[in-house]
């Protein structure tokens, strides 16, 4: 059993620990500064060891990482550099879930002379969405458009935002406020968040999508010079974007992040009854024809190991657990900076954790479904 340390005992950290413990291939230690969070882990996954350590304490992290095979960082994005630096210093493999562009650039710099593998962005978006998009893109002689859409939504929306908190509030605010990368007419550009609104229907339900930061991962760099248009947008129920623009821009809460976080966490309930939508469309030339291929999937919350887990927990944790397994199996590079595009989609979906992306409602394997093409409205 390989020794693994997970940093961060929140909703996703707990889910990662549970999945890895169920697989029985790893000896798991979970660290966090919050004693109550660690107690919850001990109750729900008793086979996991816990240690109370602050992720800002570099010395304590380095001690905790000694003799580990890998470190999984499930902390908020502002702790990325601390954890990654300690892992590199101990020559331990590093995996995280960050969607923060600046944090990923810092990891890439750390990886330039690292003896271990640094694999950031191993979640859903960025993460699995990049693996899918790259796999589709390889099937074309030349590319025109790569469109990526992902949403984690409540099954039963019941408030004005038509939304429930399903993952990190800090991460949500970050992706709604930071500039977004895209390729437009062959040029790498930054586009504003919450803009380029589009509407589409999927399985008979109506949705909207708009720019958010971080979802492309490293694809802009990987596909530079190959694709005419590349973009990522977050999916929500219609009307959500307008309310968020009111809060963030008109009321100025985008400049008062701590206040905004407090308002959201005290006003918008968490739900475990959610659905994750994944939609990737790639078009280009193949054998002289202009063609399009689409990957579309819905993943629902369900019971795992006697506990109800949300769809965003399942997909995010499965992404990083699958990447860890593939690292152990030698199916991804074991040194330096590793992109999600370096992961083979077939290998990932055949993995015991990657298979969770193919399970839809009622625990049945989904067939990819059709969708009306998104249409821009703003």
Buried (B, 14 or more C-beta within 10 A) or exposed (E): EBBBBBBBBBBBBBBBBBBBBBBEBBBBBBBBBEEEBBEBBBEBBEEBBBEEBBBEBBEBBBEBBEEBBBBBBBBBBBBBBBBBBBBBBBEBBBBBBBBBBBBBEBBBBBBEEBEBBBBBBBBBBBBBBBBBBBBBBEEBEEBBBBBBBBBBBBBEBEEEBBBBBBBBBBBBBBBBBBEBBBBEEEEEEEBEBBEBBBBBEBEEEEBBBBBBBBBBBBBBEBBEEBBBBBBBBBBBBBBBBEBBBEBBEEEEBBEEBEEBBEEBEEEBEBBBBBBBBBBBBBBBEBEEEEBBBBBBBBBBBBEBEEEEBBBBBBBBBBBBBBBBBBBBEEBBBBEBBBBBBBBBBEBBBEBBBBBBBBBBEEEEEBEEEEBEEBEEEE
